[in-house]
Each structure stands twice: as structure tokens, then as C-alpha cells.
Amino acid sequence: MLYGIIVRTPFGRFNGKMDLEINDGKVSGMLSFMDFSSEFQGEGDIDGFSFSGSFDIPIGSLDYKAEASVKDDGVHGVADTRLGKLEFAPER
């Protein structure tokens, strides 16, 4: 399912998208914001899941590990990176 999200980074707030699939405890999808996209893999269910991936950015690869959940209004979560946290929440 495709979700519109707002991504809060140490460098500002950006509109983005999360394409999310959850099947039999396996999580996969694509996280996109600005001009960057990253495929991710993980595990869990809509009430709580973890996933990881990597963005290719101008200063190199930016790996992340995230925890998230799906609520009535969309996806909520936080990803940890070497450059700080990326918080994401539904577009409003």
C-alpha cells in the first residue's frame, strides 16, 4: 500500500512516500523523499515492524534502521542514521 508521509530530518521537513507490503511477518517496500529512494526489508506486522535499508546520497551511502507502525491515519516511525534521526508521519 502506498502512503504519503512527512519526513523530518536534521536538515528540514520533506514530503515523501512509503510503499509498504506486509505479508506473513515479512516487510518490504520503498521509502522515498526529496530525490532519494531506498528499498527496504524487515519483519513484523502493522502494529509494529522494523526494517532497514540504505539511501545513496551525494556524500555516500546512508544506512538506516527503523521502527514503525500503521495506524488509522497512516504510517508513523523513526529511522536511525549516522546523520541523525528521520521521523516520519502521515501527510496532513
ChimeraX attribute file (.defattr): number of C-alpha atoms within 10 A of each C-alpha:
attribute: neighborCount
match mode: 1-to-1
recipient: residues
	/A:1	8
	/A:2	14
	/A:3	17
	/A:4	18
	/A:5	23
	/A:6	21
	/A:7	24
	/A:8	16
	/A:9	15
	/A:10	10
	/A:11	9
	/A:12	8
	/A:13	15
	/A:14	13
	/A:15	16
	/A:16	21
	/A:17	21
	/A:18	23
	/A:19	15
	/A:20	17
	/A:21	15
	/A:22	17
	/A:23	11
	/A:24	8
	/A:25	11
	/A:26	15
	/A:27	20
	/A:28	18
	/A:29	18
	/A:30	16
	/A:31	21
	/A:32	18
	/A:33	16
	/A:34	11
	/A:35	7
	/A:36	11
	/A:37	18
	/A:38	18
	/A:39	16
	/A:40	21
	/A:41	17
	/A:42	19
	/A:43	17
	/A:44	18
	/A:45	18
	/A:46	16
	/A:47	9
	/A:48	14
	/A:49	19
	/A:50	20
	/A:51	20
	/A:52	19
	/A:53	20
	/A:54	17
	/A:55	17
	/A:56	12
	/A:57	11
	/A:58	7
	/A:59	6
	/A:60	9
	/A:61	10
	/A:62	15
	/A:63	16
	/A:64	21
	/A:65	18
	/A:66	19
	/A:67	17
	/A:68	21
	/A:69	17
	/A:70	18
	/A:71	12
	/A:72	6
	/A:73	11
	/A:74	15
	/A:75	22
	/A:76	18
	/A:77	18
	/A:78	19
	/A:79	20
	/A:80	15
	/A:81	14
	/A:82	8
	/A:83	12
	/A:84	12
	/A:85	17
	/A:86	21
	/A:87	20
	/A:88	24
	/A:89	22
	/A:90	21
	/A:91	15
	/A:92	7
